[in-house]
Amino acid sequence: MAGEVGGAAPGTPRVLRAMNDRAALELMLEHGPLSRARIGTLTGLSKPTASQLLARLEAAGLVVVTGTSEGRPGPGAQLYGVNPRAAYAAGLDVNPRRVLAAVADLTGRVVGEFALPVPRRERPGAVRQVTDALDGAVRGAGLARQDVHRVVIGTPGAFDPSTGRLRYASHLPGWHGAGLLEELAAALPMPVEYENDVNLVAVAEQRLGAAAGYRDFVLLWSEEGLGAALVLGGRLHRGFTGGAGEVGFMPVPGAPLVRNVAKAGSGGFQELAGARVLPALARELGLDVPACGSPEAAVRLLRAAAAEEDGAVAGGEDPGAYGRLLDSYATGLATGLAALVAVLDPQLVVLSGDVALAGGEPLRRRVAAELAELAAARPRLALGAVRERPVLRGALEAALAATRDDVFDTLAR
């Protein structure tokens, strides 16, 4: 079958057909609806083979005719696209205050969303949180729960693969029971996967944002706490217990050495560059700020500092105390990043999370300059590009990838 996708690779005709079919589906996901001739051009298939391929995919319910092409004399060619109703996937983003859920069709279009507040008093159990949030998104899409092919749930911390218990997330009440995963499996009619929330941000950036095309990168997340995601050889590195990237506990120069960090709930890097240190740094520099060490306070400070610097640069002025705040915070961030870079030697470092992103380009420039002095390797440093609900977006992308594998792989059977 010379000229077909896969070339002269050995395999049965069925396997080669499945490879061609999948290649065509992925091209339609990438480019949108395509004509038979365009599919033939992009895949190298002959017109008769492309026609047979489309007939198979249409009979399997995986492609539909979406219209006709225009712009040439004569009747337009039919355009074929992936059938969005062939399967649905869902993602959830869980934190102590709320659960976000979204459902997407096979093309990736979000068709239903729901936000479930989680009250501190009379807090529902984890299973109830998941099912209520998922059902809300499913209803919004006009679907039933059983229509969802797969769900990916993002949480702080990670479920230990040897025990099934959530670790590194003591601040998430109701999620630490020994039988929680079995209870969720019994409550949901579809396969369910669990992933660390920061890892899912890295998935979103790798597929849609600043890390597209990179196979080795580190994402540093700064919101309520500090966390990292490690992508090595194009794959997430989770570690033996799922705790790879829990860098908030990492001992670093310039911060007290904390022992029994799991019980203390804090560690060196968190104490040096977490959100709560920013108000203290600001007061030391003579800025009038509230004592609150919340992420919201840190975001306000960094936004003001970034805006002040932009104005000072435009006017040729010294940014003053706000500039020194950015300097100090950048040094703290770069100190921890230097340890990660020394061990991993990534091609790219992505700064993400509301706190880091609030500092914008002025903070990124400073961190890059500090990192260049503290680390032998010189990775590119970028700001995260997926700004809207990045954990939820990553959960959807992970669920969609697995769903497409499941659906498309049926072609080879």
C-alpha positions in Angstrom: 0.0 0.0 0.0 2.7 2.4 -1.1 1.7 6.1 -0.6 -0.6 5.5 2.3 0.0 6.8 5.8 2.5 4.5 7.4 4.3 3.9 4.1 6.0 0.6 3.9 5.6 -0.2 7.6 4.7 -3.8 8.2 1.2 -4.6 9.2 -2.0 -6.2 8.2 -4.4 -4.3 5.8 -6.8 -3.8 8.8 -4.0 -2.1 10.9 -2.9 0.1 8.0 -6.5 1.1 7.3 -6.9 2.0 11.0 -3.7 4.1 10.8 -5.1 6.0 7.8 -8.5 6.5 9.4 -6.9 7.9 12.6 -4.6 10.2 10.6 -7.6 11.6 8.7 -9.6 12.1 11.9 -6.7 13.9 13.6 -6.3 16.1 10.5 -10.0 17.1 10.7 -9.5 17.9 14.4 -6.5 20.1 13.5 -7.8 21.8 10.4 -11.6 21.6 10.7 -13.9 20.1 7.9 -12.0 18.9 4.9 -12.9 17.7 1.4 -12.1 14.3 0.1 -9.4 15.8 -2.2 -7.8 17.8 0.7 -7.7 14.7 2.8 -6.0 12.9 0.0 -3.5 15.6 -0.4 -2.7 15.8 3.3 -2.4 12.0 3.8 -1.0 11.0 0.4 -3.9 8.7 -0.2 -5.3 8.1 -3.6 -8.8 9.5 -4.4 -10.4 6.0 -4.3 -8.7 5.2 -1.0 -9.7 8.5 0.5 -13.3 7.8 -0.6 -13.3 4.4 1.0 -11.8 5.9 4.2 -14.5 8.5 4.5 -17.2 5.9 3.8 -15.8 3.8 6.7 -15.7 6.7 9.1 -19.2 7.9 8.1 -20.6 4.4 8.6 -18.9 4.2 12.0 -20.5 7.5 13.0 -17.2 9.3 13.4 -17.5 11.8 10.6 -20.4 13.8 9.2 -20.9 15.9 6.1 -20.8 19.5 7.3 -21.3 21.4 4.1 -19.7 22.1 0.7 -16.7 24.0 -0.4 -17.1 27.3 -2.2 -15.0 29.5 -4.5 -14.6 27.2 -7.6 -16.9 26.9 -10.7 -19.3 24.0 -10.6 -20.8 22.2 -7.6 -18.9 22.5 -4.3 -17.1 19.4 -2.9 -18.6 17.9 0.2 -16.7 18.8 3.4 -16.3 16.2 6.2 -15.7 16.8 9.8 -15.4 14.8 13.0 -18.8 14.1 14.4 -19.0 16.1 17.6 -21.7 13.8 19.1 -19.6 10.6 18.7 -18.4 10.9 22.3 -18.2 13.4 25.2 -15.6 13.9 27.9 -15.7 15.8 31.2 -13.2 17.5 33.4 -13.4 18.6 37.0 -11.3 21.1 39.0 -11.6 20.6 42.8 -10.5 22.9 45.5 -11.7 23.5 49.1 -14.1 26.3 48.1 -15.7 25.0 44.9 -15.8 22.3 42.2 -15.8 23.4 38.6 -17.0 20.9 35.9 -17.2 21.0 32.1 -18.3 18.7 29.4 -16.8 18.8 25.8 -17.8 17.1 22.6 -15.3 15.0 20.6 -14.1 18.1 18.7 -13.2 19.8 22.0 -16.0 22.3 22.1 -17.3 22.9 25.6 -21.0 22.2 25.6 -21.8 22.4 29.4 -20.3 24.0 32.5 -21.2 24.1 36.1 -19.7 25.7 39.3 -20.6 24.0 42.6 -19.8 26.1 45.7 -18.7 24.0 48.7 -19.8 25.5 52.0 -17.6 25.2 55.0 -20.5 24.1 57.2 -22.5 21.1 56.2 -19.9 20.3 53.6 -21.0 17.5 51.3 -18.8 14.4 50.9 -16.4 14.1 48.0 -18.6 11.7 46.1 -21.5 14.1 46.4 -19.4 17.0 45.3 -18.2 15.2 42.2 -21.6 13.8 41.1 -23.5 17.1 41.8 -20.9 19.1 39.8 -20.8 16.6 36.9 -24.5 16.4 36.7 -24.8 20.2 36.6 -22.4 20.3 33.6 -24.1 17.4 31.9 -27.6 19.0 32.3 -26.2 22.2 30.8 -25.1 20.2 27.8 -28.5 18.6 27.4 -27.0 15.2 28.1 -27.3 12.4 30.7 -24.5 11.2 32.9 -24.1 8.0 31.0 -23.4 10.0 27.8 -20.0 11.0 29.2 -17.3 8.6 28.0 -14.5 9.6 30.5 -13.9 12.0 33.4 -10.6 13.5 34.6 -10.7 15.0 38.1 -8.0 17.5 39.1 -7.3 18.0 42.8 -4.5 19.4 44.9 -2.0 16.8 46.0 -2.0 13.4 44.4 -3.5 10.0 45.0 -0.8 7.5 46.1 -0.9 4.7 43.6 0.0 2.1 46.2 -2.7 3.1 48.8 -5.3 5.0 46.8 -5.3 7.8 49.4 -4.9 11.5 48.7 -1.5 12.9 49.8 0.0 16.4 50.0 -3.5 18.0 50.3 -4.4 18.2 53.9 -6.4 21.4 53.2 -9.0 19.5 51.1 -11.5 18.1 53.7 -13.4 15.0 52.9 -11.0 13.6 50.3 -8.8 11.4 52.4 -10.9 8.3 53.0 -9.3 5.0 52.3 -12.1 3.8 50.1 -12.8 7.1 48.3 -11.7 5.9 44.8 -13.8 2.8 45.1 -16.8 4.9 46.1 -16.4 7.3 43.2 -16.0 4.3 40.8 -19.2 2.9 42.0 -21.1 6.2 41.7 -19.9 7.0 38.1 -20.7 4.9 35.1 -17.6 5.9 33.1 -13.8 5.5 33.6 -12.5 8.1 36.0 -8.9 9.4 36.2 -7.3 11.6 38.9 -4.5 14.1 38.4 -2.7 16.7 40.3 -4.1 20.2 39.6 -0.7 21.7 38.7 0.0 18.8 36.4 -3.2 19.6 34.5 -2.1 23.2 34.1 1.0 21.8 32.4 -1.2 19.6 30.1 -3.1 22.7 29.1 0.0 24.7 28.4 1.6 21.8 26.5 -1.5 21.4 24.3 -2.7 25.0 24.0 -0.3 27.4 25.4 3.3 28.5 26.1 4.7 24.9 26.2 3.3 23.8 22.8 6.1 21.9 21.0 8.3 21.4 24.1 9.0 18.0 25.4 11.1 19.0 28.5 9.7 21.8 30.7 8.9 22.8 34.2 5.8 24.7 35.1 5.9 26.7 38.4 2.5 27.4 39.9 2.0 30.2 42.4 -1.4 30.8 44.0 -2.3 29.7 47.5 0.8 27.6 47.5 3.8 26.9 45.3 3.8 23.8 43.2 5.5 22.5 40.0 4.7 20.2 37.2 7.6 18.3 35.5 7.3 17.2 31.8 10.2 15.0 30.7 10.4 13.5 27.2 6.9 14.8 26.5 5.3 13.0 29.5 4.3 14.1 33.0 6.7 12.9 35.7 4.6 12.1 38.8 7.1 10.3 41.0 6.7 7.1 43.0 3.9 8.4 45.3 2.6 11.0 42.9 4.4 13.7 44.8 6.9 14.9 42.2 6.6 18.7 42.0 5.6 19.4 45.6 8.2 22.0 45.7 6.6 24.1 48.4 8.3 21.8 50.9 11.7 22.1 49.2 14.6 23.3 51.4 16.2 26.4 49.9 18.8 29.0 50.9 17.4 32.0 52.7 14.5 30.2 54.4 14.3 28.4 57.7 14.9 24.6 57.6 11.5 23.1 58.5 11.5 19.5 59.7 8.5 17.2 59.5 7.2 19.3 56.7 4.1 17.2 56.0 2.9 17.9 59.5 4.0 21.5 59.6 2.3 22.2 56.3 5.1 24.5 55.1 8.6 24.3 53.9 11.6 26.3 52.7 10.5 27.4 49.2 7.0 28.2 50.4 8.4 30.4 53.1 10.7 32.1 50.7 8.5 32.8 47.7 4.9 31.9 48.6 2.1 34.4 48.3 2.0 35.2 52.0 5.6 36.6 52.0 4.7 39.5 49.6 2.9 41.7 52.1 5.8 41.3 54.5 8.3 42.2 51.8 6.2 45.3 50.9 6.0 46.5 54.5 9.8 46.2 54.8 10.1 48.5 51.7 7.9 51.1 53.3 4.7 50.3 51.3 1.4 50.8 53.1 -0.2 47.3 52.8 -2.6 45.3 54.9 -1.3 42.5 57.1 -3.3 39.9 55.1 -1.1 37.3 53.4 -3.7 36.0 51.1 -3.1 35.3 47.4 -5.5 38.1 46.6 -3.3 40.6 48.5 -0.2 39.2 46.7 -1.9 39.6 43.3 -2.9 43.2 44.1 0.7 44.1 45.1 2.3 42.5 42.1 -0.2 44.1 39.7 0.5 47.5 41.2 4.2 46.8 41.0 4.1 45.8 37.3 1.9 48.8 36.4 4.3 51.1 38.3 7.3 49.7 36.5 5.6 50.1 33.1 4.8 53.7 33.9 8.4 54.4 35.2 10.0 52.8 32.1 7.8 54.9 29.8 8.8 58.0 31.7 12.4 57.1 32.3 11.9 57.1 36.1 13.1 54.8 38.9 10.2 52.4 39.8 11.2 52.8 43.4 9.8 50.6 46.2 7.6 48.6 43.8 10.6 47.8 41.6 12.5 46.6 44.6 9.6 44.5 45.6 9.7 42.8 42.2 13.5 42.4 42.6 13.2 40.7 46.0 10.3 38.4 44.9 12.1 37.4 41.7 15.1 36.4 43.7 13.0 34.2 45.9 11.4 32.5 42.9 14.7 32.1 41.0 16.3 30.5 44.1 13.9 27.6 44.0 13.8 27.4 40.3 17.6 27.2 40.2 17.5 23.9 42.1 14.9 22.5 39.7 16.9 23.6 36.7 20.1 22.1 38.1 18.5 18.7 38.4 16.2 18.6 35.4 17.9 20.9 32.8 14.6 21.7 31.1 14.3 23.5 27.8 11.6 25.8 29.1 10.3 27.1 32.5 6.7 28.4 32.6 5.5 30.7 35.3 1.7 30.3 36.0 -0.9 30.9 38.6 -2.6 34.1 39.6 0.3 35.4 41.8 3.1 34.8 39.3 1.1 36.1 36.4 0.1 39.2 38.2 3.8 40.3 38.0 3.6 40.0 34.3 6.6 40.8 32.0 8.4 42.9 34.6 8.5 39.9 37.0 9.4 37.4 34.2 12.4 39.5 33.1 13.7 39.7 36.7 13.3 36.0 37.3 15.0 35.2 34.0 18.0 37.5 34.9 18.3 36.0 38.4 18.0 32.4 37.1 20.8 33.1 34.5 23.1 34.0 37.4 22.0 31.2 39.7 21.9 28.2 37.3 24.4 26.8 34.8 21.6 25.8 32.4 19.8 28.6 30.5 16.2 27.5 29.9 13.7 29.8 28.2 11.4 31.4 30.7 7.8 32.2 29.7 4.6 33.3 31.3 1.7 30.8 31.1 -0.7 31.5 28.2 -3.8 29.5 29.4 -5.2 32.1 31.8 -8.9 31.1 32.0 -9.6 28.1 34.3 -6.3 26.3 33.4 -6.8 23.3 35.7 -10.3 22.7 34.2 -8.9 23.2 30.7 -6.2 20.7 31.4 -8.6 18.2 32.8 -10.7 18.5 29.7 -7.7 18.1 27.4 -6.6 15.0 29.3 -10.1 13.5 29.2 -10.5 14.3 25.5 -7.1 12.7 24.6 -8.0 9.5 26.3 -11.5 9.5 24.8 -10.2 10.0 21.3 -7.8 7.1 21.8 -10.6 4.9 23.0 -13.0 5.9 20.1 -10.4 6.0 17.3 -8.7 2.7 18.4 -12.0 0.9 17.9 -11.2 1.3 14.2 -8.4 -1.2 14.5 -10.5 -4.0 16.0 
